[in-house]
Amino acid sequence: MGDFAIKAAEQRWAAYAPPGTAGLFAGDTLLHTDLAPHNVLVDDRAHLIDWA
């Protein structure tokens, strides 16, 4: 594999965010926002997944 840069979330989403708000995407927490029945598996725990 070659070298490549991984952009931070605030860099990746800056073009889609209103001016001056891209910094709101900065941080070290992952949030899964596609909560749909087919993205949750339940056994003794709930597991959030994304088939895409």
Backbone as a ProteinNet text record, in pm:
[ID]
protein_1_A
[PRIMARY]
MGDFAIKAAEQRWAAYAPPGTAGLFAGDTLLHTDLAPHNVLVDDRAHLIDWA
[TERTIARY]
83.6	0	87.8	42.8	116.1	83.2	160.8	134.9	18.8	-66.8	-178.2	-215.5	-270	-310.3	-454.2	-477.1	-613.6	-657.8	-762.5	-812.3	-893.8	-888.6	-973.1	-1117.6	-1212.4	-1354	-1388	-1331.3	-1363	-1310	-1205.6	-1154.7	-1242.9	-1282.3	-1364.8	-1502	-1560.4	-1697.6	-1706.7	-1595.7	-1594.8	-1674.4	-1668.8	-1738.9	-1890.7	-1937	-2081.3	-2140.1	-2053.8	-2099.3	-2117.4	-2208.8	-2222.7	-2091.4	-2064.6	-1939.2	-1912.3	-1790.1	-1749.1	-1788.9	-1852.1	-1899.8	-1826.7	-1733.4	-1664	-1591.7	-1548.4	-1480.7	-1567.2	-1697.6	-1787.1	-1769.3	-1708.5	-1684.6	-1555.2	-1475.7	-1348	-1373.4	-1284.7	-1295.4	-1244.6	-1257.8	-1207.9	-1317.6	-1442.4	-1556	-1624.3	-1660.3	-1731.1	-1879.8	-1960.9	-2105.7	-2168.3	-2240.8	-2310.3	-2450.9	-2484.9	-2613.7	-2713.1	-2682.6	-2772.8	-2846.8	-2921.9	-2992.1	-3119.5	-3110.7	-3223.6	-3230.6	-3346.9	-3359.2	-3258.1	-3224.6	-3130.4	-2984.6	-2958.9	-2823.8	-2800.9	-2891.3	-2876.8	-2897.5	-2799.1	-2812.1	-2821	-2915	-2932.9	-2918.1	-2830.1	-2822.5	-2822.9	-2716.8	-2711.2	-2671.9	-2632.6	-2598.5	-2653.1	-2655.9	-2691.7	-2562.9	-2553.9	-2437	-2479.8	-2421.2	-2449.6	-2356	-2413.8	-2337	-2380.1	-2307.9	-2348	-2301.2	-2394.1	-2360.9	-2293.4	-2310.6	-2249.6	-2100.2
-118.4	0	124.5	225.3	350.7	440.4	542.3	641.8	730.5	761.1	851.3	923.1	1039.5	1120.4	1088.1	1078.4	1058.5	1190.5	1247.1	1375.6	1355.9	1455.9	1457.6	1486.4	1448	1465.4	1609.8	1704.9	1845.3	1889.1	1823	1852.3	1786.8	1662	1590.3	1653.3	1702.7	1754.3	1905.5	1975.4	2121.8	2174.4	2107	2154.2	2142.5	2059.4	2036.6	2113.3	2165.9	2235.2	2384	2447.7	2593.2	2662.5	2776.7	2848.1	2864.8	2834	2851.1	2740.2	2632.9	2528	2395.1	2382.8	2255.1	2207.5	2298.9	2261.9	2178.3	2182.8	2102.2	1952.7	1916.1	1774.8	1723	1809.7	1769.4	1690.2	1596.1	1519.4	1378.3	1298.3	1161.7	1059.1	1097	1008.8	977.8	852.2	809.6	801.8	860.9	858.5	795.2	687.4	620.3	677.6	745.4	814.7	749	631.7	561.6	452.7	494.5	397.8	352.5	237.9	176.8	31.5	-30.9	-168.1	-265.5	-248.5	-341.1	-310.3	-207.4	-174.9	-207.4	-281.9	-320.3	-471	-540.5	-682.7	-696.6	-777.9	-793.5	-940.7	-969.9	-1101.1	-1072.4	-1101.5	-1061.1	-914.4	-853	-710.8	-657.3	-527.4	-464.5	-426.4	-456.5	-426.2	-335.5	-217.2	-127.5	-163.4	-183.9	-221.6	-136.5	-142.6	-73.8	-160.1	-220.2	-318.3	-254.7	-126.2	-63.7	-68.9
0	0	0	-67.9	-72.9	44.1	56.5	161	118.6	211.2	184.7	312.7	297.4	413	451	578	628.7	689.2	634.4	683	810.6	896.6	1015.7	973.7	1056.1	1023	989.2	1063	1035.1	899.1	850.2	715.6	609.1	632.8	534.8	517.9	626	621.1	603.3	598.6	590.6	470.8	358.1	238.3	252.2	343.9	361	479.2	565.2	685.6	657.9	729.9	715.3	750.4	691.9	718.7	868.3	907.4	1046.2	1141.2	1092.7	1183	1169.7	1076.8	1055.2	1181.2	1265.5	1389.6	1482.7	1464.7	1548.1	1523	1411	1380.3	1442	1503.9	1563.5	1691.3	1718.7	1842.5	1824.9	1929	1924.4	1951.6	1922.6	1945.9	1813.9	1794.5	1674.7	1705.7	1621.7	1639.3	1516.5	1537	1427.3	1422.3	1313.3	1306.7	1211.9	1162.1	1071.1	1148.9	1251	1334.4	1264.4	1201.9	1133.9	1181.1	1176.9	1226.2	1164.6	1038.6	974.6	1010.9	1090.4	1134.3	1281.4	1342.3	1482.1	1493.7	1547.7	1578	1729.1	1776.1	1919.5	1955.9	2051.1	2113.8	2263.6	2335.1	2475.7	2488.9	2375.9	2367.4	2235.6	2222.5	2095.1	2022.7	1892.9	1812.5	1697.7	1689	1577	1462.4	1346.3	1228.5	1110.7	1005.5	882.1	767	698.3	594.9	474.7	453.2	334.9	349
[MASK]
++++++++++++++++++++++++++++++++++++++++++++++++++++

